[in-house]
Amino acid sequence: MRGETSKGGEVMKALGYTLGDSTYHHETNLFTIDFPVGPLAIGDDLITTWETFKREEKHLHILSRTDVVRDRLIWYYNYTDIAALHAAVAVATSGQVNLLALRDWSIGQGEGDAYGAFLSRIP
């Protein structure tokens, strides 16, 4: 979706969202919404699976919780983005994630020590 003039942008605007950079914001919702241009990837890993929620004929495809954590961790790993680390922890502690897959992926990124910093914040 590109900008507020697209059909999707019109829907977001009707729901009270405004477009800032490439992310939609709402004054009463802490969560932002992003519609990335594909192909969707986390680092060099192309995303080929996702979770799908269905309501009647409507389908919503979203990243798995584990992939959301990977996305936030790559920002922490590459840019020492502490806010991204906090977001990764928040997502990981709000539901089930595959910590073994996250560990193996982090080691593959050369970030075993940084993964330890993430893991130490998980209760």
C-alpha positions in Angstrom: 0.0 0.0 0.0 1.5 3.4 -0.9 0.2 6.5 0.8 -3.1 7.9 1.8 -4.4 8.1 -1.8 -4.5 4.3 -2.2 -7.6 2.4 -1.5 -6.0 1.0 1.7 -4.8 4.4 2.7 -8.3 5.7 2.4 -9.5 3.0 4.7 -6.8 3.7 7.2 -7.7 7.4 7.1 -11.4 6.6 7.6 -10.4 4.6 10.7 -8.6 7.6 12.1 -5.0 6.8 11.2 -2.5 9.2 9.8 0.5 8.4 7.6 3.9 9.4 9.0 6.8 8.4 6.9 5.7 4.8 5.9 3.8 4.0 9.1 0.2 4.6 10.1 -0.4 6.1 13.6 -3.6 6.6 15.6 -3.9 8.9 18.5 -5.7 6.4 20.7 -3.8 3.2 19.6 -0.2 2.7 20.8 0.4 0.2 17.9 1.5 1.4 14.5 0.6 -0.3 11.2 3.1 -0.7 8.4 2.5 -2.2 5.0 6.0 -3.0 3.8 6.8 -3.3 0.1 7.8 -6.9 -0.8 9.4 -9.2 -0.9 9.1 -9.3 2.9 12.3 -10.3 4.6 14.0 -10.1 8.0 17.7 -9.5 7.2 18.5 -11.8 4.3 15.7 -14.3 5.3 12.7 -14.1 3.0 9.4 -14.6 4.8 7.5 -17.5 3.2 5.1 -18.3 6.0 2.7 -16.2 8.1 -0.3 -16.5 10.3 -3.7 -15.9 8.7 -6.8 -14.7 10.5 -10.1 -15.1 8.7 -13.4 -13.3 9.3 -16.0 -14.2 6.7 -14.3 -13.5 3.3 -11.7 -11.2 4.8 -8.2 -12.5 5.4 -5.4 -10.8 7.5 -1.9 -12.1 7.1 0.6 -11.2 9.8 4.0 -12.3 10.8 4.4 -15.0 13.4 5.3 -13.8 16.9 8.7 -15.4 16.5 9.3 -13.5 13.3 8.2 -10.2 14.9 10.8 -10.8 17.6 13.4 -11.6 14.9 12.5 -8.3 13.1 13.0 -6.3 16.3 16.2 -8.2 17.2 17.8 -7.5 13.9 17.4 -3.8 14.5 19.0 -4.2 18.0 21.8 -6.3 16.5 22.6 -4.0 13.6 21.9 -0.6 15.1 22.1 -1.2 18.9 18.5 0.0 18.9 17.5 -0.4 22.6 13.9 0.4 21.8 13.8 -2.5 19.4 15.3 -4.8 22.1 12.5 -3.7 24.5 9.9 -4.4 21.8 11.4 -7.8 21.2 11.2 -8.6 24.9 7.6 -7.3 25.1 6.5 -9.4 22.2 8.3 -12.5 23.5 6.8 -12.2 27.0 3.2 -11.5 25.7 2.9 -15.0 24.1 4.6 -18.0 22.9 7.8 -17.7 20.7 10.3 -20.3 19.6 13.3 -19.4 21.7 15.4 -22.2 20.2 14.8 -20.9 16.7 15.6 -17.4 17.9 18.9 -18.6 19.5 19.9 -20.5 16.4 19.1 -17.6 14.1 20.9 -15.2 16.3 24.0 -17.3 16.4 23.8 -17.6 12.6 23.7 -13.8 12.5 26.9 -13.8 14.6 24.9 -12.3 17.5 25.1 -15.0 20.2 26.2 -12.6 22.9 23.5 -10.0 21.9 20.9 -12.8 22.0 22.1 -13.4 25.6 21.2 -9.8 26.4 17.7 -10.4 25.0 17.3 -13.8 26.8 18.4 -12.3 30.1 15.4 -9.9 30.0 12.9 -12.8 29.5 11.4 -13.8 32.9 
